[in-house]
């Protein structure tokens, strides 16, 4: 049982939320966008969205500048 996070094979943990996965993977950058199987997950849903087994996760860092 596993998932892919940004192309890297990662152990899947049952009932893990997006917020918990971000913490486990040490994604601490404040502005990230998360997609599960190519579907955007609203930031307001990170604490309640459960990651399914065999999911493909994309974590995209948003960068701003001038």
C-alpha positions in Angstrom: 0.0 0.0 0.0 1.5 3.3 -1.1 0.9 6.7 -2.6 3.0 8.9 -4.9 3.9 12.4 -3.7 5.5 14.5 -6.4 6.5 11.3 -8.2 8.1 9.7 -5.1 6.7 6.4 -3.7 5.6 7.0 -0.1 4.0 4.6 2.4 0.3 5.1 2.6 -1.1 5.6 6.1 -4.8 4.7 6.6 -7.0 7.7 7.5 -4.2 10.2 7.0 -5.4 13.7 6.1 -3.7 16.1 3.7 -2.6 18.3 6.6 -1.0 15.3 8.3 0.7 14.2 5.1 2.2 17.7 4.6 3.6 17.6 8.1 5.0 14.1 7.7 6.6 15.1 4.4 8.0 18.3 6.0 6.2 20.6 3.5 6.2 23.7 5.8 6.1 26.4 3.1 3.0 28.4 3.9 1.7 28.7 0.3 1.1 25.3 -1.2 -1.5 23.8 -3.5 -2.4 20.2 -3.2 -3.9 17.9 -5.9 -5.1 14.4 -5.3 -5.4 12.4 -8.5 -5.4 15.6 -10.5 -8.2 17.2 -8.4 -7.5 20.4 -6.5 -8.1 20.1 -2.7 -9.3 23.4 -1.2 -7.0 24.6 1.6 -10.1 24.8 3.9 -10.4 21.0 3.5 -6.8 19.9 4.3 -7.7 18.8 7.9 -10.6 16.7 6.7 -9.6 15.3 3.4 -8.4 11.7 3.7 -5.8 10.4 1.2 -6.9 7.2 -0.5 -4.5 4.3 -1.1 -2.7 4.4 -4.4 -3.4 8.2 -4.8 -1.2 10.4 -6.8 -0.5 13.6 -4.8 1.0 16.8 -6.2 2.2 19.4 -3.8 3.0 22.7 -5.6 4.8 25.5 -3.8 3.4 28.9 -4.7 6.1 31.5 -5.1 5.5 35.3 -5.3 8.0 38.0 -5.9 8.6 41.1 -7.8 
